Amino acid sequence: MLSFIVCIGLLFSCNSSTKGTSDEGIIEYDVTPVDPGNVLSAMAPKSMTLKFKNDQCIAEMETGMSAVGIKFISNGKKNIFTQLVRIFDRRYSCSANAENLNAIFKNVPKYTVKKVEEFKTIAGIKCQKAEIFEKEKNNHLFDVYFTTFFKLNKPNWWNEFSGIDGMLMEYRMKRFNLELFFTAKKFDQVHIDTTEFSTKGDYKRISQDELDSYFDELK
């Protein structure tokens, strides 16, 4: 059910081949289930807030009735990705580095990315299209839009879109039996306190398999 995770996502060319001038700020996304008929779609979040600064990102979401709260924290300097999850009154923490990310993607096809010279404006920012294919079968799955307007190095190192060196502004992800569609609707260039990216708190450290099992219980 955690496609809403994403720091995604997360959690990401545009006006030039180099990074832009925005090095910190907040992006707000609309979130909708790809399949409204999915039994978990009623619990899907309706929005996601992504804060970024100094190659660090934190994506935050809550499901309906605040039953589940999710924070995805990417530290691009240390290559550490952390999921902080609250399921009702239970709190869990699960971290991974570049070497053991495969546990997160075990139910996600491997992708190849084809960048296309097509553009559209999303949240006031010109973004480039990329076509996503399933790697071995080479069949086209869906399209995403991304931008290099933001000063982030390898913003997707932690997810299945690592072949895209830009912030994802329109995309879809599947996690925990639920696939969600994300569209950026607003960007504010504001100061972000580095404490926002803290992974400290009253969370029980668990493995990815354990985290997956808790969401399987919600089906």
Contacts in CASP RR format, 6 or more apart in sequence:
PFRMAT RR
TARGET T0000
AUTHOR 0000-0000-0000
METHOD contacts of the structure
MODEL  1
MLSFIVCIGLLFSCNSSTKGTSDEGIIEYDVTPVDPGNVLSAMAPKSMTL
KFKNDQCIAEMETGMSAVGIKFISNGKKNIFTQLVRIFDRRYSCSANAEN
LNAIFKNVPKYTVKKVEEFKTIAGIKCQKAEIFEKEKNNHLFDVYFTTFF
KLNKPNWWNEFSGIDGMLMEYRMKRFNLELFFTAKKFDQVHIDTTEFSTK
GDYKRISQDELDSYFDELK
1 40 0 8 1.000
1 43 0 8 1.000
1 44 0 8 1.000
1 63 0 8 1.000
1 68 0 8 1.000
1 175 0 8 1.000
1 176 0 8 1.000
1 177 0 8 1.000
1 178 0 8 1.000
1 215 0 8 1.000
1 218 0 8 1.000
1 219 0 8 1.000
2 70 0 8 1.000
2 85 0 8 1.000
2 175 0 8 1.000
2 176 0 8 1.000
2 178 0 8 1.000
2 215 0 8 1.000
3 34 0 8 1.000
3 44 0 8 1.000
3 172 0 8 1.000
3 173 0 8 1.000
3 174 0 8 1.000
3 175 0 8 1.000
3 176 0 8 1.000
3 178 0 8 1.000
3 179 0 8 1.000
3 180 0 8 1.000
4 31 0 8 1.000
4 44 0 8 1.000
4 45 0 8 1.000
4 48 0 8 1.000
4 61 0 8 1.000
4 63 0 8 1.000
4 70 0 8 1.000
4 175 0 8 1.000
4 178 0 8 1.000
4 180 0 8 1.000
5 59 0 8 1.000
5 61 0 8 1.000
5 70 0 8 1.000
5 72 0 8 1.000
5 83 0 8 1.000
5 173 0 8 1.000
5 175 0 8 1.000
5 176 0 8 1.000
6 48 0 8 1.000
6 59 0 8 1.000
6 72 0 8 1.000
6 159 0 8 1.000
6 173 0 8 1.000
6 175 0 8 1.000
6 180 0 8 1.000
6 182 0 8 1.000
7 50 0 8 1.000
7 57 0 8 1.000
7 58 0 8 1.000
7 59 0 8 1.000
7 72 0 8 1.000
7 73 0 8 1.000
7 74 0 8 1.000
7 158 0 8 1.000
7 159 0 8 1.000
8 48 0 8 1.000
8 50 0 8 1.000
8 59 0 8 1.000
8 72 0 8 1.000
8 159 0 8 1.000
8 168 0 8 1.000
8 173 0 8 1.000
8 182 0 8 1.000
9 48 0 8 1.000
9 50 0 8 1.000
9 57 0 8 1.000
9 59 0 8 1.000
9 72 0 8 1.000
9 74 0 8 1.000
9 159 0 8 1.000
9 168 0 8 1.000
9 173 0 8 1.000
9 182 0 8 1.000
10 48 0 8 1.000
10 50 0 8 1.000
10 57 0 8 1.000
10 59 0 8 1.000
10 72 0 8 1.000
10 74 0 8 1.000
10 158 0 8 1.000
10 159 0 8 1.000
10 168 0 8 1.000
11 48 0 8 1.000
11 50 0 8 1.000
11 57 0 8 1.000
11 59 0 8 1.000
11 72 0 8 1.000
11 74 0 8 1.000
11 159 0 8 1.000
11 168 0 8 1.000
12 57 0 8 1.000
12 146 0 8 1.000
12 147 0 8 1.000
12 150 0 8 1.000
12 152 0 8 1.000
12 155 0 8 1.000
12 156 0 8 1.000
12 161 0 8 1.000
12 164 0 8 1.000
12 166 0 8 1.000
12 167 0 8 1.000
12 168 0 8 1.000
12 169 0 8 1.000
13 115 0 8 1.000
13 128 0 8 1.000
13 146 0 8 1.000
13 147 0 8 1.000
13 148 0 8 1.000
13 165 0 8 1.000
13 166 0 8 1.000
14 119 0 8 1.000
14 125 0 8 1.000
14 126 0 8 1.000
14 127 0 8 1.000
14 128 0 8 1.000
14 146 0 8 1.000
14 147 0 8 1.000
14 148 0 8 1.000
14 149 0 8 1.000
15 126 0 8 1.000
15 148 0 8 1.000
15 149 0 8 1.000
16 148 0 8 1.000
17 148 0 8 1.000
18 148 0 8 1.000
19 148 0 8 1.000
19 150 0 8 1.000
19 151 0 8 1.000
19 152 0 8 1.000
19 153 0 8 1.000
20 148 0 8 1.000
20 149 0 8 1.000
20 150 0 8 1.000
20 151 0 8 1.000
21 149 0 8 1.000
21 151 0 8 1.000
22 149 0 8 1.000
22 150 0 8 1.000
22 151 0 8 1.000
22 187 0 8 1.000
22 189 0 8 1.000
23 53 0 8 1.000
23 54 0 8 1.000
23 150 0 8 1.000
23 151 0 8 1.000
24 52 0 8 1.000
24 53 0 8 1.000
24 54 0 8 1.000
24 189 0 8 1.000
24 190 0 8 1.000
24 191 0 8 1.000
24 192 0 8 1.000
25 51 0 8 1.000
25 52 0 8 1.000
25 53 0 8 1.000
25 187 0 8 1.000
25 188 0 8 1.000
25 189 0 8 1.000
25 190 0 8 1.000
25 191 0 8 1.000
25 192 0 8 1.000
26 49 0 8 1.000
26 50 0 8 1.000
26 51 0 8 1.000
26 187 0 8 1.000
26 188 0 8 1.000
26 190 0 8 1.000
26 192 0 8 1.000
27 49 0 8 1.000
27 50 0 8 1.000
27 52 0 8 1.000
27 123 0 8 1.000
27 167 0 8 1.000
27 169 0 8 1.000
27 184 0 8 1.000
27 186 0 8 1.000
27 187 0 8 1.000
28 47 0 8 1.000
28 48 0 8 1.000
28 49 0 8 1.000
28 50 0 8 1.000
28 184 0 8 1.000
28 185 0 8 1.000
28 186 0 8 1.000
28 187 0 8 1.000
29 47 0 8 1.000
29 48 0 8 1.000
29 49 0 8 1.000
29 50 0 8 1.000
29 182 0 8 1.000
29 183 0 8 1.000
29 184 0 8 1.000
29 185 0 8 1.000
30 46 0 8 1.000
30 47 0 8 1.000
30 182 0 8 1.000
30 183 0 8 1.000
30 185 0 8 1.000
31 44 0 8 1.000
31 45 0 8 1.000
31 46 0 8 1.000
31 47 0 8 1.000
31 48 0 8 1.000
31 61 0 8 1.000
31 180 0 8 1.000
31 181 0 8 1.000
31 182 0 8 1.000
32 44 0 8 1.000
32 46 0 8 1.000
32 180 0 8 1.000
32 181 0 8 1.000
33 40 0 8 1.000
33 41 0 8 1.000
33 44 0 8 1.000
33 178 0 8 1.000
33 179 0 8 1.000
33 180 0 8 1.000
33 181 0 8 1.000
34 172 0 8 1.000
34 174 0 8 1.000
34 179 0 8 1.000
34 180 0 8 1.000
34 181 0 8 1.000
35 41 0 8 1.000
35 179 0 8 1.000
38 177 0 8 1.000
38 178 0 8 1.000
38 179 0 8 1.000
39 219 0 8 1.000
40 177 0 8 1.000
40 178 0 8 1.000
40 218 0 8 1.000
40 219 0 8 1.000
41 178 0 8 1.000
42 64 0 8 1.000
43 63 0 8 1.000
43 64 0 8 1.000
43 67 0 8 1.000
43 68 0 8 1.000
43 218 0 8 1.000
44 63 0 8 1.000
44 64 0 8 1.000
44 178 0 8 1.000
44 180 0 8 1.000
45 61 0 8 1.000
45 62 0 8 1.000
45 63 0 8 1.000
45 64 0 8 1.000
45 70 0 8 1.000
45 180 0 8 1.000
46 64 0 8 1.000
47 61 0 8 1.000
48 59 0 8 1.000
48 60 0 8 1.000
48 61 0 8 1.000
48 182 0 8 1.000
49 59 0 8 1.000
49 60 0 8 1.000
49 61 0 8 1.000
50 57 0 8 1.000
50 58 0 8 1.000
50 59 0 8 1.000
50 60 0 8 1.000
51 57 0 8 1.000
51 58 0 8 1.000
51 60 0 8 1.000
51 192 0 8 1.000
51 196 0 8 1.000
52 58 0 8 1.000
52 150 0 8 1.000
52 152 0 8 1.000
52 155 0 8 1.000
52 167 0 8 1.000
52 192 0 8 1.000
53 192 0 8 1.000
53 194 0 8 1.000
53 196 0 8 1.000
53 197 0 8 1.000
54 77 0 8 1.000
54 194 0 8 1.000
55 75 0 8 1.000
55 76 0 8 1.000
55 77 0 8 1.000
55 152 0 8 1.000
55 153 0 8 1.000
55 155 0 8 1.000
56 73 0 8 1.000
56 74 0 8 1.000
56 75 0 8 1.000
56 76 0 8 1.000
56 77 0 8 1.000
56 194 0 8 1.000
56 197 0 8 1.000
57 72 0 8 1.000
57 73 0 8 1.000
57 74 0 8 1.000
57 152 0 8 1.000
57 155 0 8 1.000
57 197 0 8 1.000
58 71 0 8 1.000
58 72 0 8 1.000
58 73 0 8 1.000
58 74 0 8 1.000
58 196 0 8 1.000
58 197 0 8 1.000
59 70 0 8 1.000
59 71 0 8 1.000
59 72 0 8 1.000
60 69 0 8 1.000
60 70 0 8 1.000
60 71 0 8 1.000
61 69 0 8 1.000
61 70 0 8 1.000
62 68 0 8 1.000
62 69 0 8 1.000
62 70 0 8 1.000
63 69 0 8 1.000
67 87 0 8 1.000
67 88 0 8 1.000
68 85 0 8 1.000
68 86 0 8 1.000
68 87 0 8 1.000
68 88 0 8 1.000
68 218 0 8 1.000
69 85 0 8 1.000
69 86 0 8 1.000
69 87 0 8 1.000
70 83 0 8 1.000
70 84 0 8 1.000
70 85 0 8 1.000
70 86 0 8 1.000
71 83 0 8 1.000
71 84 0 8 1.000
71 85 0 8 1.000
72 81 0 8 1.000
72 82 0 8 1.000
72 83 0 8 1.000
72 84 0 8 1.000
73 81 0 8 1.000
73 82 0 8 1.000
73 83 0 8 1.000
73 84 0 8 1.000
73 197 0 8 1.000
73 199 0 8 1.000
74 80 0 8 1.000
74 81 0 8 1.000
74 155 0 8 1.000
74 157 0 8 1.000
74 158 0 8 1.000
75 81 0 8 1.000
75 82 0 8 1.000
75 197 0 8 1.000
76 153 0 8 1.000
76 154 0 8 1.000
76 157 0 8 1.000
76 158 0 8 1.000
79 97 0 8 1.000
79 98 0 8 1.000
79 157 0 8 1.000
79 158 0 8 1.000
80 95 0 8 1.000
80 96 0 8 1.000
80 97 0 8 1.000
81 95 0 8 1.000
81 96 0 8 1.000
81 97 0 8 1.000
81 101 0 8 1.000
81 104 0 8 1.000
81 158 0 8 1.000
82 93 0 8 1.000
82 94 0 8 1.000
82 95 0 8 1.000
82 96 0 8 1.000
82 199 0 8 1.000
83 92 0 8 1.000
83 93 0 8 1.000
83 94 0 8 1.000
83 95 0 8 1.000
83 211 0 8 1.000
84 91 0 8 1.000
84 92 0 8 1.000
84 93 0 8 1.000
84 199 0 8 1.000
84 203 0 8 1.000
85 91 0 8 1.000
85 92 0 8 1.000
85 93 0 8 1.000
85 94 0 8 1.000
85 211 0 8 1.000
85 214 0 8 1.000
86 92 0 8 1.000
87 214 0 8 1.000
87 215 0 8 1.000
87 218 0 8 1.000
90 204 0 8 1.000
90 214 0 8 1.000
91 201 0 8 1.000
91 202 0 8 1.000
91 203 0 8 1.000
91 204 0 8 1.000
92 203 0 8 1.000
92 204 0 8 1.000
92 205 0 8 1.000
92 206 0 8 1.000
92 210 0 8 1.000
92 211 0 8 1.000
92 214 0 8 1.000
93 199 0 8 1.000
93 201 0 8 1.000
93 203 0 8 1.000
93 204 0 8 1.000
93 205 0 8 1.000
93 206 0 8 1.000
94 205 0 8 1.000
94 206 0 8 1.000
94 207 0 8 1.000
94 208 0 8 1.000
94 210 0 8 1.000
94 211 0 8 1.000
95 199 0 8 1.000
95 205 0 8 1.000
96 103 0 8 1.000
96 104 0 8 1.000
96 158 0 8 1.000
96 208 0 8 1.000
98 157 0 8 1.000
98 158 0 8 1.000
101 158 0 8 1.000
103 207 0 8 1.000
103 208 0 8 1.000
103 209 0 8 1.000
104 175 0 8 1.000
104 208 0 8 1.000
105 160 0 8 1.000
107 174 0 8 1.000
108 160 0 8 1.000
108 173 0 8 1.000
108 174 0 8 1.000
108 175 0 8 1.000
109 134 0 8 1.000
109 135 0 8 1.000
109 141 0 8 1.000
110 134 0 8 1.000
110 135 0 8 1.000
110 136 0 8 1.000
110 160 0 8 1.000
111 132 0 8 1.000
111 133 0 8 1.000
111 134 0 8 1.000
111 135 0 8 1.000
111 141 0 8 1.000
111 160 0 8 1.000
111 161 0 8 1.000
112 132 0 8 1.000
112 133 0 8 1.000
112 134 0 8 1.000
112 135 0 8 1.000
112 138 0 8 1.000
113 130 0 8 1.000
113 131 0 8 1.000
113 132 0 8 1.000
113 133 0 8 1.000
113 161 0 8 1.000
113 163 0 8 1.000
113 164 0 8 1.000
114 130 0 8 1.000
114 131 0 8 1.000
114 133 0 8 1.000
115 128 0 8 1.000
115 129 0 8 1.000
115 130 0 8 1.000
115 164 0 8 1.000
116 128 0 8 1.000
116 129 0 8 1.000
116 130 0 8 1.000
116 131 0 8 1.000
117 128 0 8 1.000
118 128 0 8 1.000
118 129 0 8 1.000
119 126 0 8 1.000
119 127 0 8 1.000
119 128 0 8 1.000
119 129 0 8 1.000
120 126 0 8 1.000
120 127 0 8 1.000
120 129 0 8 1.000
120 145 0 8 1.000
121 127 0 8 1.000
122 145 0 8 1.000
122 147 0 8 1.000
122 169 0 8 1.000
122 170 0 8 1.000
122 183 0 8 1.000
122 184 0 8 1.000
123 169 0 8 1.000
123 184 0 8 1.000
123 185 0 8 1.000
123 186 0 8 1.000
123 187 0 8 1.000
124 187 0 8 1.000
125 147 0 8 1.000
125 149 0 8 1.000
125 169 0 8 1.000
125 184 0 8 1.000
125 187 0 8 1.000
126 147 0 8 1.000
126 149 0 8 1.000
127 145 0 8 1.000
127 146 0 8 1.000
127 147 0 8 1.000
127 169 0 8 1.000
127 170 0 8 1.000
128 145 0 8 1.000
128 146 0 8 1.000
128 147 0 8 1.000
129 143 0 8 1.000
129 144 0 8 1.000
129 145 0 8 1.000
130 143 0 8 1.000
130 144 0 8 1.000
130 145 0 8 1.000
130 146 0 8 1.000
130 164 0 8 1.000
131 140 0 8 1.000
131 143 0 8 1.000
132 140 0 8 1.000
132 141 0 8 1.000
132 142 0 8 1.000
132 143 0 8 1.000
132 144 0 8 1.000
132 161 0 8 1.000
133 139 0 8 1.000
133 140 0 8 1.000
133 141 0 8 1.000
134 141 0 8 1.000
142 172 0 8 1.000
144 161 0 8 1.000
144 164 0 8 1.000
144 168 0 8 1.000
144 170 0 8 1.000
144 171 0 8 1.000
144 172 0 8 1.000
145 168 0 8 1.000
145 169 0 8 1.000
145 170 0 8 1.000
145 171 0 8 1.000
146 164 0 8 1.000
146 166 0 8 1.000
146 167 0 8 1.000
146 168 0 8 1.000
146 169 0 8 1.000
146 171 0 8 1.000
147 166 0 8 1.000
147 167 0 8 1.000
147 169 0 8 1.000
148 165 0 8 1.000
148 166 0 8 1.000
148 167 0 8 1.000
149 167 0 8 1.000
150 166 0 8 1.000
150 167 0 8 1.000
152 166 0 8 1.000
152 167 0 8 1.000
154 162 0 8 1.000
154 165 0 8 1.000
155 165 0 8 1.000
155 166 0 8 1.000
155 167 0 8 1.000
155 168 0 8 1.000
156 162 0 8 1.000
156 163 0 8 1.000
156 164 0 8 1.000
156 165 0 8 1.000
156 166 0 8 1.000
156 168 0 8 1.000
159 173 0 8 1.000
160 173 0 8 1.000
161 168 0 8 1.000
161 171 0 8 1.000
168 182 0 8 1.000
169 183 0 8 1.000
169 184 0 8 1.000
170 182 0 8 1.000
170 183 0 8 1.000
170 184 0 8 1.000
171 181 0 8 1.000
171 182 0 8 1.000
172 179 0 8 1.000
172 180 0 8 1.000
172 181 0 8 1.000
172 182 0 8 1.000
173 179 0 8 1.000
173 180 0 8 1.000
173 182 0 8 1.000
174 180 0 8 1.000
176 212 0 8 1.000
176 215 0 8 1.000
176 216 0 8 1.000
177 215 0 8 1.000
177 216 0 8 1.000
177 219 0 8 1.000
END
